[in-house]
């Protein structure tokens, strides 16, 4: 574990185009990710078959705006809302049911959000849908025994980016909800400044300009509302993904906010995603601590 980066990271502007593209391409370090995806899908299907759950609950008007709820053992428990990754353009809630037993055993409700993907919708719409899901959970928490005053959000990779954006949302002004609806967040292996991202190959499908990227870069819009943060990355992840978390942690703390930054030894990007299914994972331990479990 570390509190600050142990070394200086290169300025992303110093990379050649080829180098920058590689920094935002997970396959440049892990060429074959199929085994990780298949394990997630298989384990998630087993979890849904074995656990008490409420599946495909609509939170919005489109077919993609559904979520799954895995209730806690006891009523009045805190809620962790999970936002899946997939470079904003792939993935589905059905692939990320596998952490549910870990949260259940810890005494928490686990909610998995589904949403439309880029490029079928713009990134702003994906973000709006995730905000709508959180608002739905707040308004309907009692229907599944959750405590709406103890909502936490977590996400991995592009889901980590969207989780970061959830923390900068104007819940009071835009939704008429408490400003502190999110008590804590855990954006893992995420991106918090889209400036380098939109200059990489990823903008071939994001199709964002600088103004839109700035609006969706959490590092530039840290809220006054107190939100506890857990940030983490793997020591074997791409340098830019490590830097993004470290820089966000610095900015969050500089704004007077509380943040825990974790470097997980010997783990690459996809192993970090698998870690949600391991109760002994230091990231999960930090999330449980954040939720007072």
C-alpha positions in Angstrom: 0.0 0.0 0.0 1.2 3.6 -0.6 0.1 7.0 0.3 1.8 8.9 -2.5 3.5 7.7 -5.8 6.9 6.3 -5.2 8.2 7.8 -8.4 7.5 10.5 -10.9 5.4 9.5 -13.8 6.1 10.7 -17.4 4.1 13.6 -18.6 1.6 12.1 -21.1 2.4 14.9 -23.5 5.9 13.5 -23.9 4.6 10.3 -25.4 4.7 9.7 -29.2 1.3 8.9 -30.7 2.2 5.2 -30.8 3.3 5.3 -27.2 0.1 7.1 -26.0 -2.1 4.7 -27.9 -0.3 1.8 -26.2 -0.8 3.4 -22.8 -4.6 3.3 -23.3 -4.7 -0.2 -24.8 -4.9 -2.9 -22.1 -4.0 -5.5 -24.7 -0.5 -4.0 -25.1 0.3 -5.7 -21.7 -2.3 -8.5 -21.6 -2.7 -9.7 -25.2 -5.3 -12.4 -24.5 -8.0 -11.4 -22.0 -10.6 -14.0 -23.0 -10.0 -16.3 -20.0 -10.7 -13.4 -17.6 -14.0 -12.6 -19.4 -15.1 -16.2 -19.5 -14.4 -16.7 -15.8 -16.5 -13.6 -14.9 -19.4 -14.7 -17.1 -19.4 -18.3 -15.7 -19.1 -17.3 -12.1 -21.7 -14.5 -12.4 -24.2 -16.9 -13.9 -23.6 -19.3 -11.0 -24.1 -16.5 -8.5 -27.4 -15.5 -10.1 -28.6 -19.1 -10.0 -27.6 -19.6 -6.4 -28.4 -16.3 -4.6 -31.6 -14.5 -3.8 -31.7 -11.6 -6.2 -34.0 -9.2 -8.1 -33.0 -9.2 -11.8 -33.6 -6.8 -14.6 -35.3 -4.2 -12.5 -36.0 -1.1 -14.6 -34.7 2.2 -13.5 -35.3 4.1 -16.8 -37.3 3.9 -20.0 -34.9 2.0 -22.4 -34.2 -1.7 -22.5 -30.7 -1.2 -21.3 -31.7 0.8 -18.2 -32.0 -2.1 -15.8 -30.2 -3.2 -12.7 -29.8 -6.3 -10.5 -30.2 -6.3 -6.8 -28.6 -8.8 -4.4 -30.1 -8.0 -1.0 -28.1 -8.1 2.2 -28.9 -10.8 4.9 -30.5 -8.2 7.1 -32.7 -5.2 6.5 -31.3 -1.7 6.8 -27.9 -2.6 5.4 -25.6 -0.3 3.4 -25.7 -0.4 -0.4 -22.8 -0.8 -2.9 -23.7 0.1 -6.5 -21.3 -1.3 -9.0 -20.6 0.2 -12.5 -18.9 -2.2 -14.9 -16.0 -1.5 -17.2 -15.4 -2.4 -20.8 -13.8 0.8 -22.3 -17.3 2.4 -22.3 -18.2 0.3 -25.4 -18.6 -3.3 -24.1 -19.6 -5.2 -21.0 -23.0 -6.0 -19.4 -24.3 -6.3 -15.8 -24.6 -10.0 -16.3 -20.8 -10.3 -16.4 -20.3 -8.7 -13.0 -22.6 -10.5 -10.6 -19.7 -12.4 -9.2 -18.8 -10.0 -6.4 -22.3 -10.4 -4.9 -21.4 -13.2 -2.4 -18.5 -11.2 -1.1 -20.7 -8.1 -0.3 -23.5 -10.4 1.0 -21.2 -12.1 3.4 -19.9 -8.7 4.6 -23.5 -7.6 5.3 -24.1 -5.2 2.3 -26.6 -4.9 -0.5 -25.0 -5.2 -3.9 -26.5 -3.5 -6.9 -25.2 -4.0 -10.5 -26.1 -1.3 -13.1 -26.6 -1.9 -16.8 -26.5 1.0 -19.3 -26.2 1.7 -23.0 -22.8 1.6 -24.5 -20.7 3.9 -26.7 -20.9 4.4 -29.7 -24.6 3.6 -29.6 -25.0 6.5 -27.3 -22.6 9.3 -26.4 -20.6 9.0 -23.2 -22.7 11.8 -21.6 -25.8 9.5 -22.0 -24.0 6.6 -20.4 -23.2 8.9 -17.5 -26.8 10.1 -17.3 -28.1 6.6 -17.1 -25.7 5.7 -14.2 -26.8 8.8 -12.4 -30.5 7.9 -12.9 -29.7 4.4 -11.5 -28.2 5.9 -8.3 -31.2 8.2 -8.0 -33.6 5.2 -8.4 -31.7 3.2 -5.7 -32.0 6.1 -3.3 -35.7 6.5 -3.9 -36.4 2.7 -3.8 -33.9 1.4 -1.2 -36.6 0.4 1.2 -38.2 -2.0 -1.3 -35.2 -4.3 -1.0 -34.2 -3.5 2.6 -31.4 -1.1 1.8 -30.4 2.0 3.8 -30.7 5.0 1.4 -28.5 7.0 3.7 -25.6 4.7 3.2 -25.0 4.5 -0.5 -21.6 3.7 -1.9 -20.5 3.4 -5.5 -17.7 1.4 -7.0 -16.5 0.6 -10.5 -13.5 -0.8 -12.5 -11.7 0.6 -15.5 -14.2 2.7 -17.6 -16.6 2.0 -14.8 -14.0 3.6 -12.5 -14.1 6.7 -14.7 -17.9 6.8 -14.5 -17.8 6.3 -10.8 -15.5 9.3 -10.5 -18.0 11.3 -12.5 -20.8 10.2 -10.1 -18.9 11.9 -7.2 -18.9 15.3 -9.0 -22.6 15.2 -9.8 -24.9 18.0 -8.6 -27.4 15.7 -7.0 -29.2 18.5 -5.2 -29.6 20.9 -8.2 -30.2 18.4 -10.9 -32.1 15.6 -9.1 -33.6 17.3 -6.0 -31.7 14.7 -3.9 -29.3 15.2 -1.0 -25.9 16.6 -2.0 -24.3 13.8 0.0 -26.3 10.9 -1.5 -23.0 9.1 -2.2 -21.2 8.6 1.1 -18.1 6.9 -0.4 -16.8 5.8 -3.8 -14.2 3.3 -5.0 -13.1 4.0 -8.6 -10.6 1.3 -9.3 -8.1 1.4 -12.2 -10.0 4.3 -13.6 -9.4 7.4 -15.7 -10.1 10.8 -14.2 -8.6 13.1 -16.8 -9.9 12.4 -20.4 -7.4 14.9 -22.0 -4.9 12.2 -22.9 -7.6 9.6 -23.5 -9.2 11.6 -26.4 -5.8 12.1 -27.9 -5.3 8.3 -28.1 -6.9 5.7 -30.4 -9.9 5.6 -28.0 -11.3 8.8 -29.4 -12.0 6.9 -32.7 -15.2 5.7 -30.9 -15.6 8.2 -28.1 -15.6 11.1 -30.6 -15.1 13.7 -27.9 -13.8 17.3 -28.1 -11.8 19.0 -25.4 -14.8 20.8 -23.9 -16.8 17.6 -23.5 -13.8 15.7 -22.2 -13.2 18.4 -19.6 -16.8 18.2 -18.4 -16.4 14.5 -17.8 -13.0 14.6 -16.1 -13.6 14.3 -12.4 -10.1 15.6 -11.5 -11.1 19.1 -12.5 -14.5 19.2 -10.7 -13.8 18.0 -7.2 -16.9 18.7 -5.1 -17.2 20.5 -1.8 -19.5 17.7 -0.5 -17.5 15.3 1.6 -17.1 12.0 -0.1 -14.7 9.3 1.2 -12.6 7.8 -1.7 -10.8 4.5 -2.2 -8.5 4.6 -5.2 -6.5 1.6 -6.3 -4.5 0.2 -9.2 -2.3 -2.8 -9.9 1.5 -2.5 -9.8 1.6 -4.3 -13.2 -0.9 -2.0 -14.9 -0.1 0.5 -17.7 1.8 3.5 -16.5 -0.9 5.9 -17.4 -3.5 4.0 -15.4 -1.2 4.2 -12.4 -0.6 7.9 -12.9 -4.3 8.7 -13.4 -5.2 7.2 -9.9 -2.2 8.8 -8.2 -2.9 12.3 -9.7 -6.5 12.0 -8.7 -5.6 11.1 -5.2 -3.4 14.1 -4.9 -6.1 16.4 -6.3 -8.8 14.9 -4.0 -6.6 15.4 -0.9 -5.5 18.9 -2.0 -9.2 19.8 -1.9 -9.4 18.7 1.7 -11.1 15.4 0.9 -10.3 12.0 2.4 -8.8 9.5 0.1 -7.1 6.1 0.5 -4.7 5.1 -2.3 -3.8 1.5 -2.8 -1.2 -0.1 -5.0 -1.8 -3.8 -5.3 1.4 -5.8 -6.0 1.8 -8.0 -9.0 -1.6 -7.4 -10.5 -2.5 -6.1 -14.0 -5.7 -4.5 -15.1 -7.8 -7.5 -15.5 -6.6 -9.2 -12.3 -7.7 -6.0 -10.5 -11.2 -6.5 -11.9 -11.3 -10.1 -10.8 -10.3 -9.0 -7.3 -13.8 -7.9 -6.5 -14.7 -11.6 -6.0 -12.0 -12.0 -3.3 -13.0 -10.9 0.3 -9.3 -10.9 1.2 -8.3 -8.6 -1.6 -6.9 -5.3 -0.1 -9.2 -3.3 -2.3 -12.3 -5.2 -1.0 -11.0 -4.8 2.5 -10.7 -1.0 2.0 -14.2 -0.9 0.6 -15.6 -2.8 3.6 -13.8 -0.4 5.9 -15.2 2.6 3.9 -18.7 1.1 4.4 -18.1 0.4 8.1 -18.6 -3.3 7.5 
